[in-house]
Amino acid sequence: MKPLPDVVAAGYRHEVTEHDTADRWQNDLPVLATPVLLWLGEVTAMHAIAEYLDDHEMTVGLSHDSSHLAPTPPGRAIQLTAELRHRAGRKLVFDVYGHDGVDEVLRGTHTRAVVDRQKFLDRLEAKAVSPPA
């Protein structure tokens, strides 16, 4: 990983579509689904750190501690922000926020780990060919 500046952050804009709604996740509500909102926080964190990774590195999500604060209907855009708050070795903790132009919709943290891409893919391949227990 390349040296990090004092501030590592990114913004990401996403327009909510019918494909993003909770009724696609077995919940009969025409609003942005929480799993999609969490994923958007992950995507924003990935954008924040991308330019500091070496060619053989990537990040993987480890955890979320976030709140989905307000409903967002399809057609409305969400502006997300991820700011690196803490680094402990290969573990990166981001503050994540989202606003839909009316309400704050996301607030919390997302943790990612920097991993070697080929080692990760090798581990995945070994698991794919091994019989289930």
C-alpha positions, 0 to 999 in steps of 0.5 A: 500500500502506498503512503496515505495523506492526512485526509483520505475521502471520496464522494459517490452519487447514486440515483435510486432505481426500482432495482434498489428497492426493498421489495426486491429483498422480500420486504414490501416497501418501495424504498431504498433497501438497507442492503443496497445502502450499505453496499453503496457505503462500501463502494464509496469507501473502495473509491476513497482508498483505490488510488493508494493500493498497489497493483496486486492489492484490493480491499474486502469488506469486514464489517458495518456499524451503520444506521439507515436513518430515513426512507428514500424513494426511487428517482431520488439521488443519494450523495455518499461520503466515506472518510478514512478514520483509522488504519491499523495495519491492513484494516481500514475504518471509514466513517460513512454518510449518505444524504438524499437531498432531504434527509440524512439516510446513512451514518456509521462506520465501514471496515475494510481490509487490504488483501493480496488479490491473487492470494484471495483468488487462490483461496476462493478457487481452492474452496470452489473445488473442495467438496462441502463438509 
